[in-house]
């Protein structure tokens, strides 16, 4: 029997809802066939069968929640053994590094390593001294909780968990931090009246993920924002000339590829903007690759797919890739690999007709560029006032490691490149 468990897919995703089973109990499945679709916080993950055989048991039905470590499906692959009664994910302790006694389990993405150790029963509320198992076993917690502990500088293995089976919850980590600056992470409890003509709408899993990400960013990062306006008549003309060429008739060329090309050149000139701040070790991690996240507005909320190795793509190549990712994202078909490893992000609130905004940094990145809508307005050229195309830009930076002067230089270089777009065509 092959006990296929729902494995840690990374990016802080530790649970999902079964959307669709492609097989039922008693069916024969072949290795690699699409088995199930699971809705997570960010994507709809399509999982394939890890082995061939007969499906003996489904771990959850459509609409039910499944957590990392729980049995997804049991397949009779001819190796013998009994069908497991039930999975117990809360008693499995995931370790961060391989060690003696660990077993490899095939995950959704490659292999992950899972400890075969079992935590002792929770002694919460008892006066007995901690056992040796409690002091040497890693804390039971979700990836999101572990990340919060790292962000707040808390050793999660020393935190007493209040959750089931001693699981360390986010509230436990916040309380253990003991810092006045982090106590605000837990929102105060308020009583909201539901009297009168009201409608109560539960938020989606994606919206919950957005709430968590935005709150974490604003509480950890001291933002400062610089705003500038660009005269982009030449950019408007260049884009229009490319659109009119028959060679690019099948390519939807927007302003975003030009902005991305300008950002890459600015990142190359100012490497600190293409980095992450490792607060735990007081160091900056400079990235030597350029992966640009682009915020995409979907019916369910904001999702940020990532254009990988943007420095290797031409304007047309960037146009094709941004369109591909945007379409997959809006259809909720984007893959987890396309949401990871961004080094700098761009958000385009101009697409909904808004000129100015203050974007929130995608932690642990250190900066984000906001793009407003291009409008026709009076501009001064020499001694004359003439009509011109103007594009607003907003640059938010992590003021812990980027000063306002450097942010101004970065923004001015982006401005120079977009006002003289022929510079973007020079490698």
C-alpha positions as CSV (number, residue, x, y, z in Angstrom):
1,X,0.0,0.0,0.0
2,X,1.2,3.5,-0.8
3,X,0.1,6.1,1.7
4,X,0.3,9.4,-0.3
5,X,0.3,12.3,2.1
6,X,-0.3,16.0,1.3
7,X,3.2,17.4,1.5
8,X,4.6,20.8,2.3
9,X,4.5,22.7,-1.1
10,X,6.4,25.6,0.2
11,X,5.6,29.4,0.2
12,X,4.0,29.0,3.7
13,X,1.1,26.9,2.3
14,X,0.2,24.3,4.9
15,X,-3.4,23.4,4.1
16,X,-5.9,23.3,1.2
17,X,-9.4,22.4,0.2
18,X,-10.2,19.5,-2.1
19,X,-11.8,21.0,-5.3
20,X,-12.0,18.0,-7.6
21,X,-11.1,14.3,-7.5
22,X,-10.4,12.8,-11.0
23,X,-10.7,9.2,-9.6
24,X,-12.8,7.5,-7.0
25,X,-12.2,4.5,-4.6
26,X,-11.9,1.3,-6.6
27,X,-10.6,3.1,-9.8
28,X,-7.2,2.1,-11.3
29,X,-4.8,5.0,-11.7
30,X,-1.5,5.2,-13.5
31,X,1.6,7.0,-12.3
32,X,1.6,10.6,-13.5
33,X,-2.2,10.9,-14.2
34,X,-3.9,13.9,-12.7
35,X,-5.3,12.8,-9.4
36,X,-6.8,15.7,-7.6
37,X,-7.1,19.5,-7.7
38,X,-6.5,21.3,-4.3
39,X,-7.2,25.0,-3.6
40,X,-4.5,26.6,-1.5
41,X,-4.0,30.2,-0.4
42,X,-2.4,31.2,-3.7
43,X,-3.0,28.6,-6.4
44,X,-5.1,25.6,-7.4
45,X,-2.5,22.8,-7.2
46,X,-2.9,19.9,-9.6
47,X,-1.4,16.8,-8.0
48,X,-0.6,13.6,-10.0
49,X,-0.5,10.0,-8.9
50,X,2.9,9.1,-7.5
51,X,2.5,5.4,-8.3
52,X,0.2,3.1,-10.3
53,X,-2.4,1.0,-8.7
54,X,-6.0,0.7,-7.3
55,X,-7.3,3.5,-5.2
56,X,-8.3,2.0,-1.8
57,X,-9.1,5.2,0.2
58,X,-9.6,8.9,-0.3
59,X,-8.4,11.0,2.6
60,X,-10.8,13.8,2.1
61,X,-13.9,14.5,0.0
62,X,-14.6,17.5,-2.2
63,X,-15.0,20.7,-0.2
64,X,-13.1,19.3,2.8
65,X,-9.9,20.8,4.3
66,X,-6.7,18.8,4.2
67,X,-3.5,19.7,6.1
68,X,0.1,19.0,5.4
69,X,1.0,15.5,6.6
70,X,-2.5,14.1,6.3
71,X,-3.3,11.2,4.0
72,X,-4.5,12.4,0.6
73,X,-5.1,9.0,-0.9
74,X,-4.1,5.3,-0.3
75,X,-3.1,3.4,-3.4
76,X,-2.7,-0.4,-3.6
77,X,0.5,-0.6,-5.7
78,X,1.0,-4.3,-5.2
79,X,3.6,-3.9,-2.4
80,X,1.2,-5.2,0.3
81,X,0.4,-3.8,3.7
82,X,-2.8,-2.6,5.3
83,X,-4.8,0.4,4.6
84,X,-4.0,3.1,7.2
85,X,-6.9,3.9,9.6
86,X,-6.2,7.6,9.6
87,X,-3.4,10.0,9.3
88,X,-2.1,12.0,12.3
89,X,-0.3,15.0,11.0
90,X,-0.2,16.8,14.3
91,X,2.0,14.1,15.7
92,X,4.5,14.2,12.9
93,X,7.4,16.6,13.5
94,X,8.9,18.0,10.3
95,X,12.6,18.8,10.6
96,X,14.5,21.4,8.7
97,X,17.6,19.3,8.0
98,X,18.1,15.6,7.3
99,X,19.2,13.5,10.3
100,X,19.4,10.0,11.6
101,X,16.1,8.1,11.5
102,X,14.5,10.3,8.9
103,X,12.6,9.0,5.9
104,X,12.2,10.6,2.5
105,X,8.6,11.2,1.4
106,X,7.8,12.2,-2.2
107,X,6.4,15.7,-2.1
108,X,4.4,17.8,-4.5
109,X,7.6,19.5,-5.5
110,X,10.6,17.2,-5.5
111,X,11.3,15.4,-2.2
112,X,10.9,16.6,1.3
113,X,12.3,15.1,4.4
114,X,10.0,14.1,7.3
115,X,11.0,13.0,10.7
116,X,9.8,9.6,11.9
117,X,9.9,10.9,15.5
118,X,6.6,11.3,17.5
119,X,6.0,14.1,20.0
120,X,5.1,13.2,23.5
121,X,1.5,13.9,24.5
122,X,0.8,17.5,25.5
123,X,1.3,18.2,29.2
124,X,-0.1,21.7,29.0
125,X,-1.5,22.8,32.4
126,X,0.4,20.1,34.3
127,X,3.2,20.8,36.7
128,X,5.4,17.8,35.8
129,X,8.9,18.7,34.6
130,X,9.5,18.6,30.9
131,X,10.7,15.3,29.5
132,X,13.8,14.8,27.5
133,X,11.6,14.4,24.4
134,X,10.1,17.8,24.9
135,X,13.5,19.5,25.2
136,X,15.1,17.9,22.2
137,X,12.2,17.7,19.7
138,X,11.6,20.5,17.3
139,X,8.5,22.6,17.9
140,X,5.3,21.5,16.0
141,X,4.3,24.5,13.9
142,X,3.2,25.5,10.4
143,X,5.7,27.0,7.9
144,X,3.9,30.4,8.3
145,X,4.4,30.3,12.1
146,X,8.1,29.4,11.7
147,X,8.5,32.3,9.4
148,X,6.8,34.7,11.8
149,X,9.1,33.4,14.6
150,X,12.2,34.1,12.4
151,X,10.9,37.6,11.5
152,X,10.4,38.4,15.2
153,X,13.7,36.9,16.3
154,X,12.0,34.2,18.5
155,X,13.4,30.7,19.0
156,X,10.3,28.7,18.2
157,X,11.6,25.6,19.9
158,X,11.4,27.4,23.3
159,X,7.8,28.5,22.8
160,X,5.0,26.6,24.6
161,X,2.3,25.8,22.1
162,X,-1.3,26.3,22.9
163,X,-2.7,24.5,19.8
164,X,-3.7,20.9,19.4
165,X,-0.9,18.4,20.4
166,X,1.2,21.4,21.6
167,X,1.3,23.1,18.2
168,X,2.9,26.5,18.3
169,X,0.4,29.1,17.1
170,X,1.1,32.6,15.8
171,X,-0.4,34.1,19.0
172,X,2.1,32.1,21.1
173,X,5.0,33.5,19.1
174,X,3.8,37.1,19.4
175,X,3.4,36.7,23.1
176,X,6.8,35.1,23.4
177,X,8.4,38.0,21.6
178,X,7.7,40.3,24.5
179,X,8.3,43.4,22.3
180,X,5.9,46.3,22.4
181,X,6.5,46.9,18.8
182,X,5.2,43.5,17.8
183,X,2.3,43.2,20.2
184,X,0.2,45.1,17.7
185,X,0.4,42.0,15.4
186,X,-2.5,40.6,17.2
187,X,-5.5,42.8,16.4
188,X,-7.6,43.8,19.5
189,X,-10.8,41.9,19.9
190,X,-13.8,44.0,19.0
191,X,-17.5,43.4,19.0
192,X,-19.1,44.2,15.6
193,X,-22.8,44.7,15.6
194,X,-24.7,42.7,13.1
195,X,-28.0,44.4,13.7
196,X,-29.9,46.1,10.9
197,X,-29.6,45.5,7.2
198,X,-26.2,43.8,7.0
199,X,-24.6,41.0,5.0
200,X,-21.9,38.8,6.5
201,X,-19.4,37.5,3.8
202,X,-16.6,35.2,4.9
203,X,-13.3,36.1,3.2
204,X,-11.6,33.7,0.9
205,X,-8.3,31.8,1.6
206,X,-6.5,34.0,-0.9
207,X,-7.8,37.1,1.0
208,X,-6.6,35.7,4.3
209,X,-3.1,35.2,2.7
210,X,-3.2,38.8,1.5
211,X,-4.2,40.1,5.0
212,X,-1.3,38.2,6.5
213,X,1.3,39.3,4.0
214,X,0.3,43.0,4.0
215,X,0.1,43.1,7.8
216,X,3.5,41.4,8.2
217,X,5.1,43.8,5.7
218,X,3.8,47.0,7.3
219,X,4.6,45.9,10.9
220,X,8.2,44.7,10.0
221,X,9.3,47.2,7.4
222,X,9.5,51.0,8.0
223,X,8.3,52.2,4.6
224,X,9.2,55.5,3.0
225,X,7.7,56.5,-0.4
226,X,9.1,58.8,-3.1
227,X,6.9,60.0,-5.9
228,X,7.8,61.5,-9.3
229,X,6.2,62.4,-12.6
230,X,7.7,61.5,-16.0
231,X,7.2,63.0,-19.4
232,X,6.8,60.0,-21.6
233,X,5.9,61.3,-25.1
234,X,8.8,59.3,-26.6
235,X,7.7,56.2,-24.8
236,X,4.1,56.5,-26.1
237,X,5.4,57.0,-29.6
238,X,7.8,54.0,-29.4
239,X,5.1,51.7,-28.0
240,X,2.7,52.8,-30.7
241,X,5.3,52.2,-33.5
242,X,5.9,48.6,-32.2
243,X,2.2,47.9,-32.1
244,X,1.8,49.0,-35.7
245,X,4.5,46.7,-37.0
246,X,3.1,43.6,-38.6
247,X,5.9,41.5,-37.0
248,X,4.4,42.0,-33.6
249,X,0.8,41.8,-34.6
250,X,0.2,38.8,-32.3
251,X,2.0,40.4,-29.3
252,X,0.1,42.6,-26.9
253,X,2.6,45.3,-26.1
254,X,1.7,47.3,-23.0
255,X,3.9,49.8,-21.1
256,X,4.8,47.2,-18.5
257,X,7.7,45.6,-20.6
258,X,9.3,49.0,-21.0
259,X,9.0,49.7,-17.2
260,X,10.4,46.3,-16.4
261,X,13.4,46.8,-18.7
262,X,14.0,50.2,-17.1
263,X,13.8,48.6,-13.6
264,X,16.3,45.9,-14.4
265,X,18.8,48.5,-15.6
266,X,18.3,50.5,-12.4
267,X,18.6,47.3,-10.3
268,X,21.9,46.6,-12.0
269,X,23.1,50.1,-11.2
270,X,21.9,50.0,-7.6
271,X,22.3,46.4,-6.4
272,X,20.9,47.1,-2.9
273,X,17.4,47.4,-4.4
274,X,17.7,43.8,-5.7
275,X,18.2,42.3,-2.2
276,X,16.5,40.9,0.9
277,X,17.3,42.0,4.5
278,X,18.1,39.1,6.8
279,X,17.1,40.7,10.1
280,X,17.9,37.7,12.1
281,X,21.6,37.7,11.1
282,X,21.9,41.5,10.5
283,X,23.0,41.1,6.8
284,X,21.8,42.0,3.4
285,X,21.5,39.2,0.8
286,X,22.3,40.7,-2.6
287,X,20.7,38.8,-5.5
288,X,22.7,38.4,-8.7
289,X,19.5,37.5,-10.7
290,X,16.6,39.7,-11.7
291,X,13.1,38.2,-11.0
292,X,10.4,40.8,-11.2
293,X,7.1,40.3,-9.4
294,X,4.1,41.9,-11.0
295,X,0.9,42.4,-9.1
296,X,-2.1,41.0,-11.0
297,X,-5.7,42.0,-10.0
298,X,-7.9,38.9,-10.0
299,X,-11.6,38.5,-9.0
300,X,-10.4,36.8,-5.8
301,X,-7.7,39.3,-4.9
302,X,-4.1,40.4,-5.7
303,X,-1.6,37.7,-6.8
304,X,2.0,38.4,-7.7
305,X,3.4,36.1,-10.4
306,X,7.1,36.4,-11.1
307,X,8.9,37.1,-14.5
308,X,12.1,35.0,-14.1
309,X,15.5,36.3,-15.4
310,X,13.9,39.5,-16.7
311,X,17.4,40.7,-17.7
312,X,17.6,38.0,-20.4
313,X,14.4,39.1,-22.1
314,X,13.8,41.7,-24.8
315,X,10.9,44.1,-24.8
316,X,8.9,41.7,-26.9
317,X,9.9,38.8,-24.7
318,X,8.8,40.6,-21.6
319,X,5.5,41.4,-23.3
320,X,4.8,37.8,-24.1
321,X,5.8,36.5,-20.6
322,X,3.8,39.1,-18.7
323,X,0.7,38.3,-20.8
324,X,1.2,34.6,-20.3
325,X,1.5,34.9,-16.5
326,X,-1.3,37.4,-16.2
327,X,-3.7,35.1,-18.0
328,X,-2.8,32.1,-16.0
329,X,-3.0,34.1,-12.8
330,X,-6.5,35.5,-13.5
331,X,-7.7,31.9,-14.4
332,X,-6.1,30.7,-11.1
333,X,-4.0,28.2,-13.2
334,X,-0.6,29.8,-12.3
335,X,1.9,27.3,-10.8
336,X,3.7,27.7,-7.5
337,X,7.0,27.9,-9.3
338,X,5.7,31.1,-11.0
339,X,5.0,32.8,-7.6
340,X,8.4,32.2,-6.0
341,X,11.8,33.9,-5.8
342,X,10.9,37.5,-6.8
343,X,13.7,40.0,-6.1
344,X,11.7,43.2,-6.8
345,X,8.1,43.9,-7.5
346,X,6.0,46.3,-9.6
347,X,2.4,47.2,-9.0
348,X,0.3,49.0,-11.7
349,X,-2.6,50.9,-10.1
350,X,-2.7,52.9,-13.3
351,X,-4.5,50.0,-15.0
352,X,-7.6,51.0,-13.0
353,X,-7.2,54.7,-13.8
354,X,-5.4,55.7,-10.6
355,X,-2.5,58.2,-10.9
356,X,-0.9,58.0,-7.4
357,X,-0.6,55.4,-4.7
358,X,1.7,54.2,-1.9
359,X,2.6,50.5,-2.6
360,X,3.4,48.0,0.2
361,X,6.7,46.2,-0.1
362,X,6.5,42.4,-0.7
363,X,8.5,41.2,2.3
364,X,11.3,40.2,2.4
365,X,12.1,42.3,-0.6
366,X,13.3,45.9,0.1
367,X,11.5,48.0,-2.5
368,X,8.5,48.1,-4.8
369,X,7.6,50.4,-7.7
370,X,4.0,51.7,-8.2
371,X,3.0,52.8,-11.6
372,X,0.1,55.3,-12.2
373,X,-2.0,55.9,-15.3
374,X,-0.6,58.0,-18.2
375,X,-2.5,61.2,-18.7
376,X,-2.4,64.1,-21.1
377,X,-1.7,67.3,-19.2
378,X,0.2,70.7,-19.7
379,X,4.0,70.4,-19.3
380,X,6.7,73.1,-19.5
381,X,9.3,72.8,-22.2
382,X,11.7,75.7,-22.4
383,X,9.5,78.8,-22.2
384,X,6.4,77.2,-23.5
385,X,3.5,75.3,-21.9
386,X,2.6,72.4,-24.2
387,X,0.4,69.3,-23.9
388,X,2.4,66.1,-23.0
389,X,2.0,62.6,-21.7
390,X,2.8,62.2,-18.0
391,X,3.3,59.0,-16.0
392,X,3.5,59.1,-12.2
393,X,5.8,56.6,-10.3
394,X,5.8,55.8,-6.6
395,X,8.8,54.0,-5.1
396,X,8.5,52.5,-1.6
397,X,11.7,51.3,0.1
398,X,12.7,49.6,3.3
399,X,14.2,52.6,5.2
400,X,16.2,50.3,7.5
401,X,18.8,49.7,4.7
402,X,17.9,52.1,1.9
403,X,18.2,55.9,2.5
404,X,16.0,58.5,0.8
405,X,18.9,59.8,-1.3
406,X,19.6,56.4,-2.8
407,X,15.9,55.9,-3.4
408,X,15.9,59.2,-5.2
409,X,18.8,58.2,-7.4
410,X,17.1,54.9,-8.3
411,X,13.9,56.6,-9.2
412,X,15.7,59.3,-11.2
413,X,17.4,56.6,-13.3
414,X,14.1,54.9,-14.0
415,X,12.7,58.3,-15.0
416,X,15.7,59.0,-17.3
417,X,15.3,55.6,-19.0
418,X,11.6,55.9,-19.6
419,X,11.7,59.4,-20.8
420,X,14.4,58.3,-23.3
421,X,13.2,54.8,-24.2
422,X,15.8,54.3,-26.9
423,X,18.3,53.7,-24.0
424,X,16.3,50.6,-23.1
425,X,17.2,49.1,-26.5
426,X,20.9,49.3,-25.7
427,X,22.4,46.3,-24.0
